[in-house]
Amino acid sequence: RKFDRELNAKREALRRKEQETIERHDEFVYYDGATEQGFCYRLCCCPHFGKITSERIIYSTEQDRIWTCSFNGLYSIATACWSKQVEQMDYDMVLDVSVEQSCPQMCLGIGTMVLHCES
């Protein structure tokens, strides 16, 4: 009996370990705008955020502004440059990817990535 209980406990532990291995999901990061852009550039130029992983594309868009003459409206206007709305897109929707880069952008190491998606 004791041997059977120990054997069943070991089997259950092995089954749980195998299940964790199957359910574990690793997402690889190919590009992360937060690590590619310097602190001064992020502070002064207010760039958008972008990240490309093995599972999805994460990007930022302009956030809706409150244009009223109140504290919230003034706060929204004052922080408009740094306020971004983060969105994501699965690879299923992406049809094609292209890059636009001018000569000065190439020298600065920046550019624009254009994603052509299903509508």
Backbone hydrogen bonds, N-H to C=O, Kabsch-Sander energy under -0.5 kcal/mol:
donor,donor_aa,acceptor,acceptor_aa,energy
5,R,1,R,-2.4
6,E,2,K,-2.4
7,L,3,F,-2.5
8,N,4,D,-2.6
9,A,5,R,-2.4
10,K,6,E,-2.4
11,R,7,L,-2.3
12,E,8,N,-2.5
13,A,9,A,-2.4
14,L,10,K,-2.4
15,R,11,R,-2.7
16,R,12,E,-2.5
17,K,13,A,-2.2
18,E,14,L,-2.5
19,Q,15,R,-2.2
20,E,16,R,-2.3
21,T,17,K,-1.9
22,I,18,E,-2.1
23,E,19,Q,-2.6
24,R,20,E,-1.7
27,E,25,H,-0.5
28,F,26,D,-0.6
30,Y,28,F,-0.6
30,Y,52,I,-2.8
31,Y,52,I,-1.9
33,G,50,G,-3.3
35,T,32,D,-1.0
36,E,32,D,-1.3
37,Q,33,G,-1.8
42,R,38,G,-2.3
43,L,39,F,-2.4
44,C,40,C,-2.8
45,C,41,Y,-2.2
46,C,42,R,-0.7
51,K,58,I,-2.7
52,I,31,Y,-2.6
53,T,51,K,-0.5
53,T,56,R,-2.6
54,S,28,F,-2.0
57,I,89,M,-2.7
58,I,51,K,-3.0
59,Y,87,E,-2.5
60,S,49,F,-1.5
61,T,85,Q,-2.5
63,Q,83,S,-0.8
67,W,65,R,-0.7
68,T,66,I,-0.8
70,S,68,T,-1.6
74,L,70,S,-2.6
75,Y,71,F,-2.7
76,S,72,N,-2.3
77,I,73,G,-2.1
78,A,74,L,-2.7
79,T,75,Y,-2.0
80,A,77,I,-1.0
82,W,79,T,-0.6
83,S,79,T,-1.3
84,K,82,W,-0.7
85,Q,61,T,-2.7
86,V,84,K,-0.5
87,E,59,Y,-3.3
89,M,57,I,-2.3
91,Y,55,E,-0.8
93,M,90,D,-1.3
94,V,91,Y,-0.7
95,L,116,H,-3.4
96,D,116,H,-1.7
98,S,114,V,-2.6
100,E,112,T,-3.3
106,M,102,S,-2.3
107,C,103,C,-2.1
108,L,104,P,-1.8
109,G,105,Q,-1.1
110,I,105,Q,-2.6
112,T,100,E,-2.9
114,V,98,S,-3.4
114,V,112,T,-0.5
115,L,113,M,-0.5
116,H,96,D,-3.1
116,H,114,V,-0.6
117,C,115,L,-0.7
118,E,93,M,-2.2
